[in-house]
Amino acid sequence: LKPLAAGVLGVVLFLGIVGAAQVSGQWNAKSPSYRVAAQITDPSEIKGWMKWSEAAAAFNVDEKQLLAELGLPEQLDRNRTVKDIRGEFGVSEEKFRQAVAKLRKQ
């Protein structure tokens, strides 16, 4: 094979395999965050990679109350992860879990 043909064949083969795996349901490139957040039953199970809004929804916690409890701005991006919040605002995962547990009881 010529180098160009081999390169094109390689790309087509790769995309075909990935596409077939996604169509058949064997591989999902999307984040499992929402599914996992919906299945957790205790705030101690909240993980850093979860989106904060999904974790709040899993425990039926009002997002505005949660943001106020943590001292975070109301316009915080709903797609930010708990870990991102720790990095930028200094709110640890444990503090996030405690706030969810507190608001969950109210």
Disulfide bonds with the S-S distance in Angstrom:
none
